[in-house]
């Protein structure tokens, strides 16, 4: 039953002859499936079945990156998460040029966290300079997706205890 509701909603979006863009968003207007223009807040007219709009929330937002476990350069096993404050600055890039930008942002953040933080010791990771360097690395990737990183914070910073079994030298958490 839910799929019928979604189908009718989609049909209505193609059938109506207007696009209403709220003050907290932009819309990317597609014409025959190709980028046509970016719309800011207001009421716009469109060709039914030919034009379609993709809404993009442009107000600052946050994203939490779930903690990952890494081994630091000084041999400590830690868990660390990340909170990213960002804003979409280019709706076209975000919606049209990138496939599932939010998911890509999460994946890139986890990869950069792992690569970047493994080069530092536990005490260095706690420093603001390490966080700022990671922010710059993420910004380099995100700018191509139409996203600006305002700030980031490490979350869930904990040192994990590792126990070693004498018989087989395997780590058990």
Protein Blocks (a to p, Z undefined) as FASTA:
>chain_A
ZZmmmmmmmmmmmmpccdcddfkbccdddeehiafbdcdeddddddehkaccddddfbdc
dddddddddddfkopacddddddddddfblklmmmmpghkllmmmmmmmmmmmmmmmmpc
fklmmpmklmmmmmmmmmmmmmmnopacfbdcdehiacddddddfklopacZZ
